[in-house]
């Protein structure tokens, strides 16, 4: 079933998070790092060797 030439898993995932806040860029970066450290989805993808591209910007 399906195309055998297509990988049945993610190779790359892009996340574009837009944060509505008055906090500084440094605080946004800190939140991003803490989220990466604690998020089970992020950790699972990284452990599986998925290239996760995460861009956090102020909305």
VOVO-91343 format. One line per field, with one value per residue (C-alpha): residue number from 1; residue in one letter; x, y, z. Coordinates in pm, whole numbers, m for minus. Layout:
// residues N
seq NUM  ... .
type A  ... .
xx X  ... .
yy Y  ... .
zz Z  ... .
//
This chain:
// residues 59
seq 1  2  3  4  5  6  7  8  9  10  11  12  13  14  15  16  17  18  19  20  21  22  23  24  25  26  27  28  29  30  31  32  33  34  35  36  37  38  39  40  41  42  43  44  45  46  47  48  49  50  51  52  53  54  55  56  57  58  59 .
type X  X  X  X  X  X  X  X  X  X  X  X  X  X  X  X  X  X  X  X  X  X  X  X  X  X  X  X  X  X  X  X  X  X  X  X  X  X  X  X  X  X  X  X  X  X  X  X  X  X  X  X  X  X  X  X  X  X  X .
xx 0  131  454  754  983  827  963  685  832  917  1254  1210  958  934  775  698  580  457  455  236  429  609  904  1250  1400  1624  1318  1153  1473  1475  1115  1203  1496  1289  1009  1253  1388  1044  821  765  680  997  1209  1057  1119  1479  1548  1425  1677  1420  1556  1342  1360  1211  1158  1010  928  727  376 .
yy 0  345  442  245  534  765  753  683  926  1293  1410  1776  1972  2353  2544  2915  3041  3399  3522  3815  3972  4280  4070  4116  3901  3745  3636  3491  3295  3172  3052  2877  2694  2591  2469  2263  2111  2012  1948  1573  1617  1819  1569  1270  1424  1518  1172  1019  1228  1462  1801  2041  2405  2631  3004  3209  3572  3849  3876 .
zz 0  m84  m254  m126  m229  29  385  640  894  932  806  894  1102  1103  1390  1356  1694  1713  2073  2175  2460  2583  2704  2555  2280  2545  2748  2435  2365  2726  2692  2367  2530  2832  2606  2399  2718  2856  2550  2498  2128  2061  2259  2075  1733  1820  1967  1639  1444  1293  1186  1393  1284  1548  1489  1770  1702  1858  1711 .
//
